[in-house]
């Protein structure tokens, strides 16, 4: 099942900031697939791609809406050498 992480609601503290919430979910690494919904001004797509890549996820698809976007992230397979 794909988890949806909606980062659009406004933050009330530092730990509620969209980037902090996003990093917390990625660092746990529990989700094979994740849909991230975020406002462009809170987290530009380029930043999302970079952070996801460094955390072992690839951005499979991005759909842009008026003020936000939805990005499908998929955990990369661990390479066996």
Secondary structure as GFF3:
##gff-version 3
##sequence-region A 1 81
A	DSSP	beta_strand	3	6	.	.	.	ID=ss1
A	DSSP	three_ten_helix	14	16	.	.	.	ID=ss2
A	DSSP	alpha_helix	18	28	.	.	.	ID=ss3
A	DSSP	beta_strand	33	39	.	.	.	ID=ss4
A	DSSP	alpha_helix	45	54	.	.	.	ID=ss5
A	DSSP	beta_strand	57	64	.	.	.	ID=ss6
A	DSSP	beta_strand	68	75	.	.	.	ID=ss7
###
